[in-house]
Amino acid sequence: MKLPPFDYACPGTLSEAVQLLAAGDGDAKVLAGGQSLVPMLAFRLLHPTQLVDLRKLTDLRGIRISDNGVTLGAMVRWREIEDDKRLATAHPLLKAAIAHVAHYQIRNRGTVGGSVAHADPAAEMPGIAVTCDAEIAVVGTSGQRVIKAADFFQGPLMTALTSDEIIVEVRLPAWPKARRWGFQEFARRRGDFAMAAAAVFYDQDASGKAANAHVGVIGVGDYPKRLPAVEAILNGQTVDEATIAKAEAATSSAVEPQDDIHASAAYRRALVGTMVERALKHAAA
Ligand SMILES: Cc1cc2nc3c(=O)[nH]c(=O)nc-3n(C[C@H](O)[C@H](O)[C@H](O)COP(=O)(O)OP(=O)(O)OC[C@H]3O[C@@H](n4cnc5c(N)ncnc54)[C@H](O)[C@@H]3O)c2cc1C
């Protein structure tokens, strides 16, 4: 189907972009890579009167790595994460997860900010943001605010963003060199959205026991979540076969997926347990 009619603007500054959004009074939408927005327009699921293209906002580009962690500009594209060799040590979990996003052409255009704002429950970037305690910096007419990823995602395609706010960057805390991690995803075809995925990491104390365990799941609820019950099973333990089996069982009990056209709830519950099991085995190895 053809897109509905809308006005188009391509501002040169962030403040101009915010003003254009605010003037739209809820009917204006930001355009980043267009890989989710344009299909939604084509299906007439959205009818914005104004699109505000972020392509000229160079401030929203670039991957910054420092002692404080990794900062991804909102307009960083999947391809840039894939190609950035520094991330292999600065944030290997992010790099591994983003390798599962979509297909070649979509990875050339889709952006970090677009994915986080779109908030698909099966998308990798929101899942990594939640698992890693990311902060999401946004700018609107009332100035800048920083939202914790855990508070940002509120439901399928629903976030804490107000209609005049633009995501400027996603900040991931520093990644210690010795951290153990794993990412596992099951999709029907390579590049499809996840049927279920798991992102895990933990540090180790002096005796080799797990500490600071983070277990995040994707595609098995309205938005990505950490599973404190599973993290509690790992913390203070050696991550061996027995602990991993307990974590797998606890994962399946902790999630509440829905039946949908792709899979039954029971299938996803079992699948995500297996994803956590495999991710932990990768981490432990
Ligand atoms: C066939 C196909 C397969 C895909 N598979 C996957 C997949 O496996 N995993 C995955 O994660 N994604 C997948 N995607 C989605 C893809 O990653 C998108 O690029 C991404 O979800 C949205 O990013 P975008 O830059 O294209 O945003 P756009 O489509 O431009 O925008 C999406 C939404 O975010 C808003 N927005 C964009 N940028 C900002 C910002 N900076 N601040 C505030 N709001 C903003 C827009 O207004 C819009 O509502 C797939 C897409 C397609 C078409």
The ligand as an ORCA input file, in Angstrom:
! r2SCAN-3c Opt
* xyz 0 1
  C      12.167     -7.439      7.526
  C      12.646     -6.819      8.802
  C      13.269     -7.612      9.745
  C      13.713     -7.044     10.945
  N      14.310     -7.851     11.855
  C      14.730     -7.325     13.022
  C      15.361     -8.113     14.010
  O      15.590     -9.317     13.828
  N      15.723     -7.525     15.170
  C      15.502     -6.177     15.408
  O      15.842     -5.705     16.486
  N      14.939     -5.406     14.479
  C      14.552     -5.935     13.302
  N      13.962     -5.116     12.380
  C      13.751     -3.703     12.715
  C      14.988     -2.874     12.435
  O      16.023     -3.205     13.332
  C      14.657     -1.397     12.569
  O      15.679     -0.740     11.965
  C      14.511     -0.819     13.956
  O      13.565     -1.461     14.739
  C      14.035      0.636     13.887
  O      15.101      1.446     13.592
  P      15.001      2.549     12.463
  O      16.219      3.358     12.608
  O      14.750      1.904     11.171
  O      13.756      3.408     12.995
  P      12.514      4.025     12.216
  O      11.813      2.964     11.460
  O      12.918      5.236     11.467
  O      11.652      4.486     13.467
  C      11.033      3.524     14.311
  C      10.259      4.254     15.414
  O      11.152      4.901     16.307
  C      10.952      6.320     16.313
  N      12.289      6.880     16.412
  C      13.342      6.623     15.585
  N      14.454      7.214     16.043
  C      14.100      7.883     17.172
  C      14.811      8.688     18.103
  N      16.137      8.914     17.994
  N      14.121      9.229     19.129
  C      12.795      8.997     19.277
  N      12.074      8.235     18.430
  C      12.721      7.685     17.391
  C      10.205      6.617     15.028
  O       9.415      7.790     15.151
  C       9.345      5.367     14.890
  O       8.228      5.452     15.737
  C      13.526     -5.659     11.183
  C      12.922     -4.840     10.211
  C      12.471     -5.417      9.042
  C      11.819     -4.526      8.013
*
